[in-house]
Amino acid sequence: MDRDSRIFVAGHRGLVGSALVRSLTAQGYHNQVCRTRADLDLRHGGAVRAFFQEERPEYVFLAAARVGGILANATHPVEFLLENLEVQNSVIRAAHESGVKKLLFLGSSCIYPRMAPQPIKEEYLLSGPLEPTNDAYAVAKIAGIKLCHAYHAEYGAHFLSVMPTNLYGPDDNFDLQSSHVLPALLRKFHTSRETGAPEVTVWGTGAVRREFLHVDDMADACVYLMRTYDSPEIVNIGTGEDVTIRELAEIIRGIVGYRGRLAFDTSKPDGPPRRLLDVSRLHGLGWRHRIGLEEGIARVYCQVDKAGWVAAPGG
């Protein structure tokens, strides 16, 4: 991938997409092609094929997806399955038909079985039942991986897939009805501090373990792999380190400066007991994360506009 290569970042306004744009720009890749959903609905195959034929991107980062936490997945499984399948199928097919040199597909660690051995190796894919609280999203992502594999096997396409762990960053979704655990807790603790609430309630037992990666590290890994990796075999992207949800809540409480009580609603689902990726393949390829968890959360808390819970201007 040369500095003047034409690069399409699908989903450039999302958490990962916006980080990819920042990373590419910082590294001198300025010939980027981006479209908002209003300009190009990636669910519509005809429009996507026309875009690829007109713009002729050479490299594609497929970061566009419908995402959400446990509540959103449980409430809208049809939308999570259909919309992600439509976007993936449209973009991957159009990339092949227009002669794209290389495509990087963003999967998710939820593709792995609920009770997979820990840490989770790439070869554990399809080795057991999925976590039921987000299986619709996981099935869609697995289909995207398999489609990339199929294009490689049948046509020799250079389509690779990466599996990120739980991500967080300044352009995250902070809506309490649809967000993931880290941004939801960040907003809860801030609001509780501002209102003087005596207690913050966290879903589940607090005992399950999760791994978190700052999205700027994720973007850096994706650009690195686009430049250096050329195998259809999937690659986990994470830190190789995890914490309990209780520990995460305590970290966020300290960063926000909330002094009230912490409570756990055990009537709410925990999800898988542990979700830690094996990142030995990624380390073997020469990449490691740089941003520690406390540093990363503190950075996000400084970067967001707490009134609207969006990335602060220039943040």
N, C-alpha and C positions, 0 to 999 in steps of 0.2 A: 504494500500500500504506500504509494508515493505521496508527498505533501500536496500535490495538485490533483490527486485522485478525486473523482466525483463520488461523494458519500451521501447516502440517504439514511437518515435517522428516523425510523418510524416510531411515532410516539414521543416526539421531542419535547413535549410539554410535561410529561409525566416524571415520576421520581427518577427512574433510570435514564430515560431519554434526555432529560435536561442535564443530568450529570455527564452523559456521553458527549453532548454538545460542548459543555465546559471543558472536558478532558481533551477532546479533539482540537478545539480552538487553542487551548494552552500549548498543545504539542505541534501547532503549526498547520493543522489540517483545516483550511479555511473554505475549501470548495464543497460546502455542505448543502444538501437539498433537504428542506423541511416543509411539511404541509400541516396546517391545522385540520382538525376534523371537519370544520365548516368548509374547507377547501377541497378535502379529499377524504371521503368515508372509506376506510380500509376494509370494511365489510363487503363492499360492492366490487366484485371481481372485474367487471368491465371497466369501471373507472380506474381501478388500480392498474390494469394492463395498459390502458391508454396513457396513464402517467409515466409508467416505466418506458414505454415506447418513445414518449416525447422527451423525457429528461435523461434517459440512459445512464442511471447511476452505475458505477462500477463495483461499489461495495455497499452492503446493506446491514444495518444494525436493526433487528426486528425487536424493538422494546415495547411496542404498542400492545396493550392487553387490558382486559377488564380485571381488576384486582380488588381484594377486600379481605376483611377479617372473618372470624368464625360466624358472626351474626349475618353479615352480608352474604356469605357463601350459603348458609343454611336457608336464608330467605329467598334467594334468587338463583337456584341451581340451573334453571333453564337458560337464563341470560348468561351466566358464567360459562356454560358449555357452548351454547350456540355462537355467541359473539366472539369468543376466542378462537373457535374453529374457523369461523368466517374470515377473520382477520388473517390468521396464519395461512390458511389455504390460498387466499387471494394474493398475499405478498410473496409467499414462497414460489407459487406457480408463476407469477409475473416475473420474478427475479430470474428464474430459469429461462423462460421464453425470451427475455430481452438480453440474455447473455451476461448477466452479472458475474463478475469474477469470483466473488466470495460473499457469503451471507452468514451472519452470526445470529442465531436464534436464542432468545432469552427464555429459559425454562423456569423451574422452581424446585426447591427441595421437597415440596409436597408430592412430587411424583413418586417418591420412594414409599415402600410399605410402611404402614403404621408402626409395626413392631420390628422394623429392620434392625439388625445388629448395629451397635454404635462403636465408633463413628461410622457413618454411612459411606460405603464405597460405591463408585459409579456402577459396578456390576450388579448391585442389588436391585436395580430397576426391574420391575415386574416379577419379583421373587415372592410376593405375598400381597394380602389385601391392603387397600389404601385406607387412609384416615377418612371416615365417613363424613366428617364435618366440612371437608373441602374436596370431596372426590370428583365433583363435576369439573372444577378448575383443573385438578390434577390430570384427569382423563384428557382434557383438551391439550394440556401441555405435553403429555405423552404422545398424543397424535402428532403434534408438531415435530417432536424429536424423530418419530418414525418416518414422517414425511421427508425430513432432511436426509435421513439414512437412505430412504428409497431413491431420492434424486441422485444421491452419491452412487448407490449401487447400480442403478439403471443407466444414468447419463454421465457419471463421473463428476457431478457438480461438487464444488467446494463449499458445502453448506455444513457449518459446525454448530453444535448446541452446547450451551453452558448452563449449569444449574446453580444459581445463587442461593445462599442461605437467606435468613430474614434480613431485609434491608431497611435502612432508615436514612433520613436526610432532610434538608430544608424544604424541599418541594414535596414532602410526604402528604398523605391524606390525614388530616387531623379531625375529621368528622367522627364523632363518637359512635354513630350508628353503623359506620362501615370501615373504620380504620383498623390497622393491626395494633398489637399490644403496646409497642413502644410509643408511637405517637399518641395513642389514646391515653396512656398513663401520663405522658408529659403534659397534655392538656388538662387532665383531671387534677393533677397536683397543682398546676399553676392556678386554675380556677378556684380550687379549694383554698389555696393560700390567699388569693385576692378577696374571697368572700368570707374568710374566717371559718370555713366549715371544719368541724372537729374531727372528721373522719373521711378517709378515702377508701372506697371499696374496690377491690381487684377481683376480677373473675377467676374462679377456680380455687385450687388449694394453695397455689404459690410454690408448689414443690416441683413442678415440671421444669425441665431444663431446655433452654433455647440458646442459639448462637445468633449473634447480630453483627452485621458488616455495614460500615458507612458506605453510602452509595457512591461517594467519590472514589473510594478504593475499588468498588465494583466496576465503575466506568474505566478506571485505569487498567484493571485486569482484562476487560473486554477489548480495549484498544491493543493491549499487549498481545492477546491471543489472536486477534485479527491479523496482526503483523507477523506472528511467529508460528502459529499452530495451523496445521493443515490436515488433520485427521477427522473422520466422522465420529470418532469416539467421544462421548460426552465428557465434560470437565466440570467438576465441582468448584465453586468459588465461595470461599468463606475464610474464617480466621483460624479454624481448628480449636477454638476456645468457646466454652458456653457458661451460662449462669442460670440459676433458678429464677423464676419469675419474681419470687420474694426478693432475691438479691437485686434484680433489675429495678424493682419498685423502690428499694432502699437507695440505690444509686441516684435515681431520678428525684426522689424526695430530697436528698442532700443537695443536688444541683439547683433545684427550684427554691429550696429554703423553706419547705413546708414543715411545720412542727406538730401537726395533728397525728391522730392514730391511723394505723393501717389495718384494714379488715379484709377478709377473704370470703367471697360468696361461693361456698362449695356446691351450691345447687347449679352453678353454671359449669359448662364443659371445660375441661383442661386441654383437650386435644392430646396428641401423642405424648407419652411420658418423657421422651427425650428426642431432640432433633439436632444432631451434631454431624456435620459433614467431614468426611475424610478428605483432606486437601493435599495428600501426598503427591498425587499426580500433578496438581498445580504447582506445588513447591518444586517438583522435579523439572518442571518447565521453566523455572527461574523467576516466579513471581510470588511475593508475600505481601500481606496487608501492612499498612503503615499507621493507621489511625486507631488508637485504643478506644475501648468502649466509653469510658468516662469522658475522655477528651472529645470524642465524637458527639455524645449527647449534649455536652456543654456547648459545643460549637453550634449545634442545631438550635438549642434554646436561645442563643444569642442572635441567630440569623432569622428567626421567624417573627412575623408581626402578630403578637399575641391577641390583638383586637380581632383580626380576621383569620388568624391561624393559616397564613400563607407565607411564602418566602418574602422576607422584608425587601424593599427596593434596594438593589445593589448588594443584597445579602449573600 
